[in-house]
Amino acid sequence: PEKNKPTINIKEILKSGQFGQIKFADNGLHDNHIRFAVESKQDLELSGSMDDELVTDLLFYLLLHDQNPGKRLKAVKLLQNTQPAQETKMVLISALLTDSNPGIRLKSIRLLSTYKPGKIIQDACMKVLLEDENEAVRLSAMDIMEKAPTASMIPALQVVSVLDKNDFIRDRAQDLLRHFSMDVPNPRLEINS
């Protein structure tokens, strides 16, 4: 830190909820830096590159907690410039499952599609497929599920293949179920020897 400049533990301020408002201080990346104007008990202006932990922490905070959908959308768009990381994945899943704005959910799930589709992502996709009202978000969930299908998906796919309002989504669920019917014996069938 430079002389006479106070050091600030931004994570502690984030956790304590002392921020009044966080704004983007400019309209885009300049020299690969993002600038924030932060209202708290003392006004701050912070900037850093996408590699800075502080910047990603502020983007996570905006995505998960800001009331303004424009700021949340900008935060999720900027997160696509970060290196895939476990913490980023968890924040994207949280936004996917909880954000009221379908554009933010769609951007979140599209970013999640760049990750290896492990159990956490697949579970989130099944929940989205069953519960999200937005067809584009559900289709994106189906895209991820098709990358690495597992037998745990079968109950969700069975429901979607019958009840989804979108014909295309129902057809894709049925196609994926056919994939399982070739690979997995029906547990309800008894084999007599």
Backbone torsions as a table, in degrees:
resi	resn	phi	psi	omega
1	PRO	NA	145.9	178.8
2	GLU	-70.9	156.7	177.8
3	LYS	-61.8	144.2	176.9
4	ASN	67.4	4.6	175.3
5	LYS	-100.8	126.3	-179.7
6	PRO	-69.3	147.5	174.5
7	THR	-93.5	145.1	-175.7
8	ILE	-128.2	132.4	173.9
9	ASN	-92.5	93.4	-173.6
10	ILE	-63.7	-34.2	180.0
11	LYS	-63.9	-38.9	178.2
12	GLU	-66.2	-39.6	178.0
13	ILE	-64.9	-41.4	178.1
14	LEU	-61.1	-47.4	-177.8
15	LYS	-64.5	-35.7	-175.9
16	SER	-81.1	-9.1	179.2
17	GLY	72.1	26.3	-177.4
18	GLN	-81.0	-6.2	179.3
19	PHE	-78.0	132.1	173.5
20	GLY	-81.2	-49.3	-178.2
21	GLN	-158.0	145.2	174.0
22	ILE	-119.7	129.4	178.3
23	LYS	-122.3	153.3	169.5
24	PHE	-78.1	127.8	-174.4
25	ALA	-83.0	-10.0	176.6
26	ASP	-147.1	178.9	-173.7
27	ASN	-93.7	3.4	-179.9
28	GLY	178.1	-168.3	-179.4
29	LEU	-81.0	128.3	172.9
30	HIS	-122.9	121.0	-177.4
31	ASP	53.5	37.4	177.6
32	ASN	62.1	26.4	178.0
33	HIS	-117.1	142.5	175.4
34	ILE	-112.1	133.5	-179.1
35	ARG	-112.2	137.6	178.3
36	PHE	-121.7	142.5	168.4
37	ALA	-107.7	124.3	-172.1
38	VAL	-119.0	125.9	173.8
39	GLU	-94.8	128.3	172.9
40	SER	-150.1	-157.3	175.9
41	LYS	-61.0	-26.9	171.6
42	GLN	-129.0	137.2	-179.6
43	ASP	-75.9	139.3	-177.8
44	LEU	-130.3	151.8	166.9
45	GLU	-126.6	125.0	-175.5
46	LEU	-122.5	148.0	174.4
47	SER	-148.0	159.7	178.3
48	GLY	179.2	172.4	179.9
49	SER	-85.8	171.5	179.4
50	MET	-65.3	-16.5	178.7
51	ASP	-82.5	-12.9	-177.9
52	ASP	-76.7	130.6	178.9
53	GLU	-60.7	-36.8	178.7
54	LEU	-59.1	-44.2	-179.2
55	VAL	-64.0	-46.4	180.0
56	THR	-65.4	-37.6	177.2
57	ASP	-61.4	-41.8	178.2
58	LEU	-67.2	-38.7	176.9
59	LEU	-64.2	-41.4	176.4
60	PHE	-59.7	-46.2	-179.1
61	TYR	-59.6	-47.5	179.8
62	LEU	-61.4	-44.8	-177.7
63	LEU	-62.0	-40.9	-174.4
64	LEU	-90.0	-23.0	-169.7
65	HIS	-125.4	-17.4	-175.7
66	ASP	-74.3	142.4	-179.2
67	GLN	-78.7	-21.5	-175.8
68	ASN	-84.0	115.0	-178.5
69	PRO	-63.2	-28.8	177.5
70	GLY	-63.8	-41.2	177.4
71	LYS	-68.2	-39.7	179.1
72	ARG	-64.2	-40.8	179.3
73	LEU	-66.1	-42.1	178.3
74	LYS	-63.5	-39.9	179.4
75	ALA	-62.2	-45.3	-178.6
76	VAL	-68.2	-34.8	176.7
77	LYS	-64.9	-41.5	179.3
78	LEU	-68.2	-30.3	179.1
79	LEU	-65.3	-21.3	178.0
80	GLN	-67.7	-15.2	177.7
81	ASN	-88.5	-0.4	179.8
82	THR	-93.4	161.5	175.5
83	GLN	-72.6	137.1	177.5
84	PRO	-56.2	130.7	-179.5
85	ALA	-144.9	158.0	-178.5
86	GLN	-57.6	-45.3	-178.1
87	GLU	-63.9	-41.1	177.9
88	THR	-62.4	-43.2	179.4
89	LYS	-58.5	-44.9	-178.0
90	MET	-66.2	-38.0	178.0
91	VAL	-66.3	-41.4	178.3
92	LEU	-63.6	-40.9	177.3
93	ILE	-62.8	-43.4	178.6
94	SER	-60.5	-45.0	178.5
95	ALA	-63.8	-41.0	178.9
96	LEU	-59.0	-42.2	-174.1
97	LEU	-86.0	-18.5	-172.6
98	THR	-121.9	-19.3	-174.4
99	ASP	-71.8	138.1	-179.4
100	SER	-79.9	-16.0	-176.2
101	ASN	-90.7	119.2	-177.9
102	PRO	-63.8	-29.9	177.7
103	GLY	-64.3	-38.8	178.9
104	ILE	-71.4	-40.5	176.8
105	ARG	-62.9	-41.1	-179.3
106	LEU	-65.8	-44.8	178.8
107	LYS	-63.7	-39.4	179.3
108	SER	-62.8	-46.1	-177.3
109	ILE	-70.4	-32.3	176.8
110	ARG	-67.4	-36.7	174.4
111	LEU	-68.3	-37.6	177.9
112	LEU	-63.8	-26.1	179.9
113	SER	-67.7	-13.4	177.6
114	THR	-84.4	-9.7	178.8
115	TYR	-91.1	158.8	173.0
116	LYS	-64.6	129.3	-175.0
117	PRO	-77.3	78.3	177.7
118	GLY	-79.7	-175.1	-174.4
119	LYS	-58.2	-43.1	-177.3
120	ILE	-63.7	-44.9	179.4
121	ILE	-66.9	-42.3	179.9
122	GLN	-64.4	-40.1	177.0
123	ASP	-62.1	-42.4	177.9
124	ALA	-63.1	-40.3	179.6
125	CYS	-65.2	-38.4	177.3
126	MET	-63.7	-42.2	178.4
127	LYS	-62.0	-44.2	178.8
128	VAL	-62.2	-45.3	-178.9
129	LEU	-59.3	-37.4	-179.0
130	LEU	-82.0	-29.9	-167.0
131	GLU	-119.9	-23.2	-174.6
132	ASP	-74.2	135.6	-178.8
133	GLU	-82.3	-13.6	-176.6
134	ASN	-88.6	122.6	-176.7
135	GLU	-64.0	-39.5	-179.4
136	ALA	-63.8	-38.6	178.2
137	VAL	-67.0	-43.3	178.2
138	ARG	-63.7	-40.9	177.8
139	LEU	-62.6	-40.0	177.3
140	SER	-64.6	-36.8	176.0
141	ALA	-63.5	-42.0	178.4
142	MET	-62.7	-39.5	177.7
143	ASP	-56.5	-45.8	-179.2
144	ILE	-67.2	-43.2	-178.3
145	MET	-62.4	-34.9	-179.5
146	GLU	-70.4	-20.9	179.7
147	LYS	-66.0	-36.9	-176.4
148	ALA	-146.7	72.5	-177.3
149	PRO	-66.3	140.5	176.3
150	THR	-130.0	156.8	-178.1
151	ALA	-61.6	-24.6	179.7
152	SER	-65.2	-15.9	179.8
153	MET	-79.7	-18.3	-170.8
154	ILE	-54.5	-49.1	-179.7
155	PRO	-58.7	-43.2	179.4
156	ALA	-64.5	-42.7	179.8
157	LEU	-64.6	-36.2	178.1
158	GLN	-63.2	-42.8	178.7
159	VAL	-64.1	-48.7	-177.3
160	VAL	-64.3	-38.2	-177.6
161	SER	-64.2	-18.8	-179.8
162	VAL	-107.0	-40.1	-167.7
163	LEU	-103.4	-15.0	-176.7
164	ASP	-63.3	141.2	-178.3
165	LYS	-73.4	-20.9	-176.6
166	ASN	-93.8	121.5	-179.1
167	ASP	-57.9	-42.2	-177.0
168	PHE	-64.0	-42.0	178.7
169	ILE	-66.3	-42.3	176.7
170	ARG	-59.1	-44.9	-179.7
171	ASP	-63.1	-41.7	179.2
172	ARG	-65.7	-38.6	177.0
173	ALA	-63.4	-41.9	178.1
174	GLN	-63.8	-40.3	177.5
175	ASP	-61.5	-43.3	180.0
176	LEU	-67.6	-36.5	175.6
177	LEU	-63.4	-37.3	176.9
178	ARG	-62.4	-35.3	176.3
179	HIS	-57.7	-42.5	180.0
180	PHE	-72.0	-35.7	-177.8
181	SER	-65.1	-24.7	176.2
182	MET	-79.4	-31.1	-173.3
183	ASP	-96.8	-30.8	-170.9
184	VAL	-117.7	124.6	176.3
185	PRO	-66.9	149.6	-179.6
186	ASN	-71.1	118.6	-177.2
187	PRO	-67.1	-16.8	-179.9
188	ARG	-81.4	-12.9	179.3
189	LEU	-86.9	131.5	176.2
190	GLU	-92.0	140.0	176.6
191	ILE	-105.3	114.5	178.8
192	ASN	-95.5	132.8	178.7
193	SER	-115.7	NA	NA
